[in-house]
Amino acid sequence: MKLECIVTLASPPVRHLFLAMERSLRATGCKLPLWVIPFGDERFDLPSGSTWWMMDDLCLWLSSNSTHPVYRKYQCLTIGNYQFVDTDICFLRNPEGVLADHQGFVASCTHWRDPGHAVTDETARIMRSMTTLWQLRAFNSGQFACDGILHDLASLQETISRHHIEKTCLHWSHEQPAFNALVALSGAPFTNLTLPPNSMESTWAGDYRNDPGSLQPGGERAPYLIHWAGHKPDGESALDSLLLDYLTPHERGEYLEVTIRAKRNASRRSWGPRAFAGRIRRGVRAFASALNSA
């Protein structure tokens, strides 16, 4: 495919990650326009070569269904020749060169190892009906590329309605199962670069957390990006510097202060009185269930 743009989704709270991702992209030599889907109504100043991109009719439809703003990623399905990335991604190589010889829908994640996160009960039946090897089509919705238009707003609405997947595509807690289903139903040729015959090394940061030295740049099998899916870089891993070194010392300090504070607050909530009481209740129910089945 011949890429024409890079697409991401951003808001002020992830501004620092966006800046680091954008700078890593430019450091590879990629000069393609960067289209930024707004997560909400707030904006921040974008660097040169980046612009906000919002499809009013699609966003209005999502809003009318009280759909989570992350589903604005659906905008990507209406265009072709793009690479989408979440902001918690560091580019190691120019995606233009990596994707030049590939067609259709291209993933580069190892989500085939954990396919349960790519489906819901109502979409699992669809994926299984297509192939017994549906797990090999599971992909992470934080990074993908495509050379063709898979849907317009009308076909998106019609597909969701015809297959009765409204819960997954409009009201689920995250967009990953929806994207997996909608891409599969589009019939687009599918390639995952981490599977044979390409066998690219993992693009997931978690696979290098204990041994960042194993991430060797260069070569066709080397990952062209690293994705901190499920764990935002917080400076605790040596690998985090791949992305955070693209921030100035001041920006990095601001980012880590907010990130560490959020992590600390989340830890407190998980061990607060309400959470502790919940653990007790679950323990009592489990004990009672064990007694009844004995």
Summary of the structure (lengths in Angstrom):
residues: 294
radius of gyration: 20.3
end to end distance: 60.1
largest distance: 67.0
contacts: 882
relative contact order: 0.14
helix: 49%
strand: 12%
